[in-house]
Amino acid sequence: LYKIELSAVVSKYIGETEKNLQQIFDAAESGGVILLFDEADSIFGKRSEVKDSKDRNANLEVSYLLQRMESYPGMAILTTNLQ
């Protein structure tokens, strides 16, 4: 089981979040582990309307993450404290 600490994954620098996620998914696929995304609502949020470059990059991060989740052959658990 890999517990993903999103605070360590998400970066303010463009492309770094995707790079961090790629490392996690690549390691998980080769090891056949379960991924646990705690507080997943913070990164799996709804894609927003693009008003500036920050919105565009945030949408790219979510899109990349969803694409990797779809192709991940193992189990992934998403937790949230939202009702």
GIMO-V295246 format. One record per helix or strand of 3 or more residues. SS is the DSSP state (alpha for helix, beta for strand). FROM is the first residue (numbers start at 0). TO is the last residue. If there is no record, write none. Layout:
ss/from/to
SS/FROM/TO
SS/FROM/TO
//
This chain:
ss/from/to
beta/1/3
alpha/5/8
alpha/15/30
beta/34/36
alpha/39/41
alpha/52/70
beta/75/77
//
